[in-house]
Protein backbone atom coordinates (compact mmCIF):
# COMPACT_ATOMS: atom_id res chain seq x y z
CA UNK A 1 0.00 0.00 0.00
CA UNK A 2 1.24 3.46 -0.88
CA UNK A 3 0.67 6.34 1.49
CA UNK A 4 1.52 10.03 1.21
CA UNK A 5 4.80 10.78 2.98
CA UNK A 6 5.63 13.96 4.93
CA UNK A 7 6.61 16.90 2.73
CA UNK A 8 9.62 18.37 4.51
CA UNK A 9 11.44 21.41 3.06
CA UNK A 10 15.23 21.25 2.71
CA UNK A 11 15.81 24.33 4.84
CA UNK A 12 14.48 24.18 8.39
CA UNK A 13 14.85 26.66 11.23
CA UNK A 14 16.32 25.33 14.49
CA UNK A 15 13.95 25.75 17.45
CA UNK A 16 13.60 24.50 21.02
CA UNK A 17 10.25 23.01 21.91
CA UNK A 18 9.95 25.36 24.89
CA UNK A 19 9.83 28.27 22.39
CA UNK A 20 6.15 27.36 21.93
CA UNK A 21 5.39 28.84 25.35
CA UNK A 22 6.30 32.26 23.99
CA UNK A 23 4.29 32.04 20.77
CA UNK A 24 0.89 33.71 20.59
CA UNK A 25 -0.35 30.51 18.99
CA UNK A 26 1.54 27.31 19.88
CA UNK A 27 2.64 26.63 16.30
CA UNK A 28 5.82 25.59 14.49
CA UNK A 29 6.25 25.60 10.72
CA UNK A 30 9.36 24.53 8.76
CA UNK A 31 11.31 23.86 11.96
CA UNK A 32 13.90 21.37 13.20
CA UNK A 33 13.61 20.54 16.90
CA UNK A 34 16.44 18.46 18.38
CA UNK A 35 17.26 17.22 21.90
CA UNK A 36 14.40 19.06 23.62
CA UNK A 37 13.13 17.84 26.98
CA UNK A 38 9.43 18.61 27.20
CA UNK A 39 8.32 15.99 29.72
CA UNK A 40 5.37 16.59 32.08
CA UNK A 41 4.28 19.75 30.25
CA UNK A 42 0.88 20.75 28.88
CA UNK A 43 0.05 22.59 25.66
CA UNK A 44 -3.42 22.56 24.14
CA UNK A 45 -3.98 22.61 20.37
CA UNK A 46 -0.32 22.59 19.31
CA UNK A 47 0.09 22.84 15.53
CA UNK A 48 3.19 21.46 13.82
CA UNK A 49 3.66 21.78 10.04
CA UNK A 50 6.58 20.68 7.83
CA UNK A 51 8.69 20.00 10.91
CA UNK A 52 11.21 17.38 12.06
CA UNK A 53 11.37 16.46 15.77
CA UNK A 54 14.46 14.44 16.73
CA UNK A 55 15.76 12.93 20.00
CA UNK A 56 13.13 14.68 22.14
CA UNK A 57 11.43 13.65 25.38
CA UNK A 58 7.66 14.16 25.68
CA UNK A 59 6.84 11.64 28.42
CA UNK A 60 3.63 12.40 30.36
CA UNK A 61 3.03 15.52 28.28
CA UNK A 62 -0.49 16.76 27.59
CA UNK A 63 -0.82 17.39 23.84
CA UNK A 64 -4.61 17.16 23.58
CA UNK A 65 -6.00 18.20 20.16
CA UNK A 66 -2.53 18.36 18.61
CA UNK A 67 -2.56 19.04 14.85
CA UNK A 68 0.26 17.46 12.83
CA UNK A 69 0.77 17.87 9.07
CA UNK A 70 4.00 16.87 7.29
CA UNK A 71 5.85 15.98 10.50
CA UNK A 72 8.59 13.43 11.26
CA UNK A 73 9.31 12.22 14.81
CA UNK A 74 12.64 10.42 15.11
CA UNK A 75 14.01 8.70 18.24
CA UNK A 76 11.45 10.47 20.45
CA UNK A 77 9.85 9.30 23.68
CA UNK A 78 6.12 10.05 23.93
CA UNK A 79 5.36 7.45 26.60
CA UNK A 80 2.14 8.18 28.52
CA UNK A 81 1.62 11.36 26.48
CA UNK A 82 -1.98 12.49 26.00
CA UNK A 83 -2.61 12.94 22.26
CA UNK A 84 -6.38 12.60 22.53
CA UNK A 85 -8.44 14.22 19.73
CA UNK A 86 -5.30 14.51 17.59
CA UNK A 87 -5.34 15.21 13.87
CA UNK A 88 -2.48 13.70 11.86
CA UNK A 89 -1.80 13.74 8.13
CA UNK A 90 1.46 12.76 6.44
CA UNK A 91 3.28 11.92 9.68
CA UNK A 92 6.07 9.43 10.42
CA UNK A 93 7.19 8.06 13.77
CA UNK A 94 10.62 6.45 13.36
CA UNK A 95 12.09 4.46 16.24
CA UNK A 96 9.82 6.22 18.73
CA UNK A 97 8.35 5.12 22.04
CA UNK A 98 4.64 5.73 22.65
CA UNK A 99 4.21 3.29 25.53
CA UNK A 100 0.77 3.76 27.12
CA UNK A 101 0.01 6.93 25.14
CA UNK A 102 -3.54 8.15 24.58
CA UNK A 103 -4.64 8.58 20.95
CA UNK A 104 -8.38 8.19 21.47
CA UNK A 105 -10.94 10.03 19.33
CA UNK A 106 -8.26 10.98 16.79
CA UNK A 107 -7.96 11.14 13.01
CA UNK A 108 -4.76 9.46 11.81
CA UNK A 109 -4.18 9.55 8.05
CA UNK A 110 -1.16 8.80 5.82
CA UNK A 111 0.87 7.93 8.91
CA UNK A 112 3.65 5.36 9.38
CA UNK A 113 4.77 3.98 12.75
CA UNK A 114 8.15 2.44 11.91
CA UNK A 115 10.10 0.28 14.38
CA UNK A 116 8.25 2.00 17.22
CA UNK A 117 6.91 0.83 20.58
CA UNK A 118 3.16 1.33 20.94
CA UNK A 119 2.43 -1.19 23.69
CA UNK A 120 -0.76 -0.34 25.61
CA UNK A 121 -1.57 2.64 23.37
CA UNK A 122 -5.28 3.58 23.43
CA UNK A 123 -6.67 4.25 19.92
CA UNK A 124 -10.33 3.94 20.96
CA UNK A 125 -12.99 5.71 18.83
CA UNK A 126 -10.38 6.84 16.28
CA UNK A 127 -10.39 6.78 12.48
CA UNK A 128 -7.24 5.36 10.90
CA UNK A 129 -6.96 5.79 7.14
CA UNK A 130 -3.87 4.85 5.12
CA UNK A 131 -1.82 3.93 8.19
CA UNK A 132 1.15 1.53 8.20
CA UNK A 133 2.40 -0.12 11.39
CA UNK A 134 5.83 -1.28 10.23
CA UNK A 135 7.72 -3.54 12.64
CA UNK A 136 5.80 -1.96 15.52
CA UNK A 137 5.26 -3.38 19.00
CA UNK A 138 1.52 -3.15 19.69
CA UNK A 139 1.24 -5.46 22.67
CA UNK A 140 -2.03 -4.88 24.55
CA UNK A 141 -2.85 -1.90 22.30
CA UNK A 142 -6.55 -0.98 22.37
CA UNK A 143 -8.36 -0.38 19.06
CA UNK A 144 -11.85 -0.25 20.61
CA UNK A 145 -14.57 0.89 18.18
CA UNK A 146 -12.09 2.19 15.58
CA UNK A 147 -12.67 2.67 11.87
CA UNK A 148 -9.77 1.09 9.98
CA UNK A 149 -9.48 1.92 6.28
CA UNK A 150 -6.40 0.85 4.33
CA UNK A 151 -4.41 -0.03 7.46
CA UNK A 152 -1.43 -2.41 7.31
CA UNK A 153 0.27 -4.34 10.10
CA UNK A 154 3.70 -5.42 8.79
CA UNK A 155 5.62 -7.86 11.04
CA UNK A 156 4.15 -6.34 14.21
CA UNK A 157 3.76 -7.77 17.69
CA UNK A 158 -0.01 -7.77 18.23
CA UNK A 159 -0.05 -9.97 21.31
CA UNK A 160 -3.00 -9.12 23.56
CA UNK A 161 -4.17 -6.29 21.27
CA UNK A 162 -7.90 -5.58 21.48
CA UNK A 163 -10.07 -4.97 18.40
CA UNK A 164 -13.37 -4.99 20.27
CA UNK A 165 -16.22 -3.53 18.16
CA UNK A 166 -13.75 -2.89 15.30
CA UNK A 167 -14.35 -4.65 11.94
CA UNK A 168 -11.14 -6.03 10.40
CA UNK A 169 -12.54 -6.44 6.90
CA UNK A 170 -9.78 -5.72 4.35
CA UNK A 171 -7.05 -5.76 7.03
CA UNK A 172 -4.01 -8.08 6.64
CA UNK A 173 -2.41 -9.27 9.87
CA UNK A 174 -0.77 -12.35 8.35
CA UNK A 175 2.85 -11.19 8.80
CA UNK A 176 2.35 -10.20 12.45
CA UNK A 177 2.51 -12.42 15.51
CA UNK A 178 0.44 -12.89 18.66
CA UNK A 179 -0.41 -15.56 21.21
CA UNK A 180 -3.79 -14.02 21.94
CA UNK A 181 -5.97 -11.35 20.35
CA UNK A 182 -9.22 -9.81 21.59
CA UNK A 183 -11.62 -9.76 18.65
CA UNK A 184 -15.10 -11.08 17.98
CA UNK A 185 -15.52 -13.69 15.27
CA UNK A 186 -17.95 -11.54 13.26
CA UNK A 187 -15.39 -8.71 13.14
CA UNK A 188 -12.80 -11.12 11.66
CA UNK A 189 -14.91 -11.43 8.53
CA UNK A 190 -12.75 -10.41 5.53
CA UNK A 191 -9.50 -10.22 7.55
CA UNK A 192 -6.40 -11.83 5.97
CA UNK A 193 -4.56 -14.19 8.32
CA UNK A 194 -1.75 -16.73 7.97
CA UNK A 195 -2.30 -20.50 8.18
CA UNK A 196 -0.95 -20.67 11.73
CA UNK A 197 -3.15 -17.74 12.78
CA UNK A 198 -6.19 -19.47 11.25
CA UNK A 199 -5.41 -22.48 13.43
CA UNK A 200 -5.15 -20.20 16.50
CA UNK A 201 -8.56 -18.68 15.76
CA UNK A 202 -10.05 -22.10 15.11
CA UNK A 203 -8.79 -23.22 18.51
CA UNK A 204 -10.46 -20.18 20.11
CA UNK A 205 -13.71 -21.33 18.49
CA UNK A 206 -13.24 -24.74 20.09
CA UNK A 207 -12.58 -26.50 16.79
CA UNK A 208 -10.35 -29.56 16.80
CA UNK A 209 -8.03 -29.65 13.81
CA UNK A 210 -6.70 -32.87 12.32
CA UNK A 211 -3.43 -32.68 10.43
C-alpha positions as CSV (number, residue, x, y, z in Angstrom):
1,X,0.0,0.0,0.0
2,X,1.2,3.5,-0.9
3,X,0.7,6.3,1.5
4,X,1.5,10.0,1.2
5,X,4.8,10.8,3.0
6,X,5.6,14.0,4.9
7,X,6.6,16.9,2.7
8,X,9.6,18.4,4.5
9,X,11.4,21.4,3.1
10,X,15.2,21.3,2.7
11,X,15.8,24.3,4.8
12,X,14.5,24.2,8.4
13,X,14.8,26.7,11.2
14,X,16.3,25.3,14.5
15,X,13.9,25.8,17.5
16,X,13.6,24.5,21.0
17,X,10.2,23.0,21.9
18,X,10.0,25.4,24.9
19,X,9.8,28.3,22.4
20,X,6.1,27.4,21.9
21,X,5.4,28.8,25.3
22,X,6.3,32.3,24.0
23,X,4.3,32.0,20.8
24,X,0.9,33.7,20.6
25,X,-0.4,30.5,19.0
26,X,1.5,27.3,19.9
27,X,2.6,26.6,16.3
28,X,5.8,25.6,14.5
29,X,6.2,25.6,10.7
30,X,9.4,24.5,8.8
31,X,11.3,23.9,12.0
32,X,13.9,21.4,13.2
33,X,13.6,20.5,16.9
34,X,16.4,18.5,18.4
35,X,17.3,17.2,21.9
36,X,14.4,19.1,23.6
37,X,13.1,17.8,27.0
38,X,9.4,18.6,27.2
39,X,8.3,16.0,29.7
40,X,5.4,16.6,32.1
41,X,4.3,19.7,30.2
42,X,0.9,20.8,28.9
43,X,0.1,22.6,25.7
44,X,-3.4,22.6,24.1
45,X,-4.0,22.6,20.4
46,X,-0.3,22.6,19.3
47,X,0.1,22.8,15.5
48,X,3.2,21.5,13.8
49,X,3.7,21.8,10.0
50,X,6.6,20.7,7.8
51,X,8.7,20.0,10.9
52,X,11.2,17.4,12.1
53,X,11.4,16.5,15.8
54,X,14.5,14.4,16.7
55,X,15.8,12.9,20.0
56,X,13.1,14.7,22.1
57,X,11.4,13.6,25.4
58,X,7.7,14.2,25.7
59,X,6.8,11.6,28.4
60,X,3.6,12.4,30.4
61,X,3.0,15.5,28.3
62,X,-0.5,16.8,27.6
63,X,-0.8,17.4,23.8
64,X,-4.6,17.2,23.6
65,X,-6.0,18.2,20.2
66,X,-2.5,18.4,18.6
67,X,-2.6,19.0,14.9
68,X,0.3,17.5,12.8
69,X,0.8,17.9,9.1
70,X,4.0,16.9,7.3
71,X,5.8,16.0,10.5
72,X,8.6,13.4,11.3
73,X,9.3,12.2,14.8
74,X,12.6,10.4,15.1
75,X,14.0,8.7,18.2
76,X,11.4,10.5,20.4
77,X,9.8,9.3,23.7
78,X,6.1,10.0,23.9
79,X,5.4,7.4,26.6
80,X,2.1,8.2,28.5
81,X,1.6,11.4,26.5
82,X,-2.0,12.5,26.0
83,X,-2.6,12.9,22.3
84,X,-6.4,12.6,22.5
85,X,-8.4,14.2,19.7
86,X,-5.3,14.5,17.6
87,X,-5.3,15.2,13.9
88,X,-2.5,13.7,11.9
89,X,-1.8,13.7,8.1
90,X,1.5,12.8,6.4
91,X,3.3,11.9,9.7
92,X,6.1,9.4,10.4
93,X,7.2,8.1,13.8
94,X,10.6,6.5,13.4
95,X,12.1,4.5,16.2
96,X,9.8,6.2,18.7
97,X,8.3,5.1,22.0
98,X,4.6,5.7,22.7
99,X,4.2,3.3,25.5
100,X,0.8,3.8,27.1
101,X,0.0,6.9,25.1
102,X,-3.5,8.1,24.6
103,X,-4.6,8.6,20.9
104,X,-8.4,8.2,21.5
105,X,-10.9,10.0,19.3
106,X,-8.3,11.0,16.8
107,X,-8.0,11.1,13.0
108,X,-4.8,9.5,11.8
109,X,-4.2,9.5,8.1
110,X,-1.2,8.8,5.8
111,X,0.9,7.9,8.9
112,X,3.7,5.4,9.4
113,X,4.8,4.0,12.7
114,X,8.2,2.4,11.9
115,X,10.1,0.3,14.4
116,X,8.2,2.0,17.2
117,X,6.9,0.8,20.6
118,X,3.2,1.3,20.9
119,X,2.4,-1.2,23.7
120,X,-0.8,-0.3,25.6
121,X,-1.6,2.6,23.4
122,X,-5.3,3.6,23.4
123,X,-6.7,4.3,19.9
124,X,-10.3,3.9,21.0
125,X,-13.0,5.7,18.8
126,X,-10.4,6.8,16.3
127,X,-10.4,6.8,12.5
128,X,-7.2,5.4,10.9
129,X,-7.0,5.8,7.1
130,X,-3.9,4.8,5.1
131,X,-1.8,3.9,8.2
132,X,1.1,1.5,8.2
133,X,2.4,-0.1,11.4
134,X,5.8,-1.3,10.2
135,X,7.7,-3.5,12.6
136,X,5.8,-2.0,15.5
137,X,5.3,-3.4,19.0
138,X,1.5,-3.1,19.7
139,X,1.2,-5.5,22.7
140,X,-2.0,-4.9,24.6
141,X,-2.9,-1.9,22.3
142,X,-6.5,-1.0,22.4
143,X,-8.4,-0.4,19.1
144,X,-11.9,-0.3,20.6
145,X,-14.6,0.9,18.2
146,X,-12.1,2.2,15.6
147,X,-12.7,2.7,11.9
148,X,-9.8,1.1,10.0
149,X,-9.5,1.9,6.3
150,X,-6.4,0.8,4.3
151,X,-4.4,0.0,7.5
152,X,-1.4,-2.4,7.3
153,X,0.3,-4.3,10.1
154,X,3.7,-5.4,8.8
155,X,5.6,-7.9,11.0
156,X,4.1,-6.3,14.2
157,X,3.8,-7.8,17.7
158,X,0.0,-7.8,18.2
159,X,0.0,-10.0,21.3
160,X,-3.0,-9.1,23.6
161,X,-4.2,-6.3,21.3
162,X,-7.9,-5.6,21.5
163,X,-10.1,-5.0,18.4
164,X,-13.4,-5.0,20.3
165,X,-16.2,-3.5,18.2
166,X,-13.8,-2.9,15.3
167,X,-14.3,-4.7,11.9
168,X,-11.1,-6.0,10.4
169,X,-12.5,-6.4,6.9
170,X,-9.8,-5.7,4.4
171,X,-7.0,-5.8,7.0
172,X,-4.0,-8.1,6.6
173,X,-2.4,-9.3,9.9
174,X,-0.8,-12.4,8.3
175,X,2.9,-11.2,8.8
176,X,2.3,-10.2,12.4
177,X,2.5,-12.4,15.5
178,X,0.4,-12.9,18.7
179,X,-0.4,-15.6,21.2
180,X,-3.8,-14.0,21.9
181,X,-6.0,-11.3,20.4
182,X,-9.2,-9.8,21.6
183,X,-11.6,-9.8,18.6
184,X,-15.1,-11.1,18.0
185,X,-15.5,-13.7,15.3
186,X,-18.0,-11.5,13.3
187,X,-15.4,-8.7,13.1
188,X,-12.8,-11.1,11.7
189,X,-14.9,-11.4,8.5
190,X,-12.8,-10.4,5.5
191,X,-9.5,-10.2,7.6
192,X,-6.4,-11.8,6.0
193,X,-4.6,-14.2,8.3
194,X,-1.8,-16.7,8.0
195,X,-2.3,-20.5,8.2
196,X,-0.9,-20.7,11.7
197,X,-3.2,-17.7,12.8
198,X,-6.2,-19.5,11.2
199,X,-5.4,-22.5,13.4
200,X,-5.2,-20.2,16.5
201,X,-8.6,-18.7,15.8
202,X,-10.0,-22.1,15.1
203,X,-8.8,-23.2,18.5
204,X,-10.5,-20.2,20.1
205,X,-13.7,-21.3,18.5
206,X,-13.2,-24.7,20.1
207,X,-12.6,-26.5,16.8
208,X,-10.4,-29.6,16.8
209,X,-8.0,-29.6,13.8
210,X,-6.7,-32.9,12.3
211,X,-3.4,-32.7,10.4
